[in-house]
Each structure stands twice: as structure tokens, then as C-alpha cells.
């Protein structure tokens, strides 16, 4: 195995892909089709390997070898990663090898981690040959998320989670709701059954079958994830038994007023306010 290249000798934006494993055998069988084959140029590599930071442009060359007695026409393309080949189609004479350069541009917003793709060739008879292309995106790992569009409905709480970082997140959710007289909902943190990819947005619904019939509540969601990701969101909702409002609107209003006064009184007593008595 050749020594790894020194980072100081690598160009900033253009890096030549270097072999990681030297093989003395022929190109891998899965890259052969009929009387022709597809393989990385030089060194007997079984696959393309690349590593770069977001924005980097990486270069390599794929070789199409025609071992047959007649010319070979193939079409080339990249899959899974943003690979651009110098030639999308070419004709290779009999018993000749054609070398086709290509570039892989690492997206500027790409998150650190592994990407898998391939360089694929297809001949006029529909036969294909494939060489794997593995890309590793460098850069710092950042765990960050936000809780958005929080809303309270009749029997559920809806919200969205957005991954604002560069790593895959497995979020943990805690839910609390405080009414006029104290807590009415307090759910301990639990891990959500989801893996949130960088940049992904997902909508969620939290059931609340035991909601109050008459109350004003403040709902707060706290979401965390490994790596330090953390965010909270809160909103308010008023629950009123509308079926009874038509005949007892005054009674409902009076009940809500009493609840508010009791909450204010409880707050004053908690803080030691001498005027905290409720008349």
C-alpha cells in the first residue's frame, strides 16, 4: 500500500484521487461485460476513492478496455455522487483502451460523512459494467436543530423538527403543559423513532387525549439530540366547553376569571408578596 499523500502537497480545490489498494489481478469481475471492461486507470484499484471538503473538485480517470475484434460503443454516467465525465459516449477501437477523465464536485452544503456512487458504462447491447465510487466529505460535525410551527389542536399537539446541522440526529422529546392552576401535562423525555438527516424537515403529531375541558394552557416542547443539539418552543391554547357556552356563556366567563385570579394569587404567595391574598 503506498503511503498516504501529504495534505501540504494537495491542491486546495483540485485533488488527484490516489489508489488506496494495489492489486496484481485483473480488474474486478463486476466491472467486466462481454469482451470489454471498465476499471480505474492505473494500479489495479477495485474502486474509486475520494475525500474532500465541501466545495472541493476531485479528479480521476476511468479506463474502458475493448478486448474484442470489433469497435465498441459505450455510454458513461455517474450515479449516487455528482460525477461529470469528459465524454458521455465514445467508441473504442478493437483491442484498445480508452481513458476518460472525470471530476467529482463535493457540494458546498454537504454534511461530513460517507457517500456511495458508481461510474457506469453501457454498451449498445444493453450490457453494463460498474465501478464503485466512494466519497468521503470532510469538515466539522455540527449537531443543531429547531422546533417550528408548534400548534395545539383539540386532542393533539403538532410541530416540525428541522435538522440545521451537519450530522444525522436522533431527537429526544419532552412535553409539558401548564394550566391556570398548575401542570396538566408532563411527559418525560423519550427518543423519537426517527433519524433526521442534515437539512431534513419532518412533521410530528403528539396525541393529547386527556386535555382539559376548561382551561388556558401554555405548552412547551423541549427537543435534544446527541452532540449538543437543543431547542424549545412554546405556545398557548384556551379550552372551552363550547357545547355549554350558548346557555351559560356568563358562567363560563366567570369560571375562567376565577381560575385566573387563583393562579395570580398562587404566584404572589410563592414569591412572598404580602398582597397575595385573594378576596
Buried (B, 14 or more C-beta within 10 A) or exposed (E): EEEEEEEEEBEEEEBEBBBBEEEEEEBBEEBBBEBBBBBBBEBBBBBBBBBBBBBBBBBBBBBBBBBBEEEBEBBBBBEBBBBEBEBEEBEBEEEBBBEBEBBBBBEEEBBBBEBEBBBBBBBEEEBBBBBBBBBEBEBEEBBBBBBEEBEBEEEBBEBBBBBBBBBBBEBBBBBBBBBBEEEBBEEEEEEBEEEBEBEBEBEBEBEBEEBBEBBBBBBBBBBBBEBEBBBBBBBEBEBBEEEEEEEEEEEBEEBBEEBEEBBBBBEBEEEEEEEBEEE
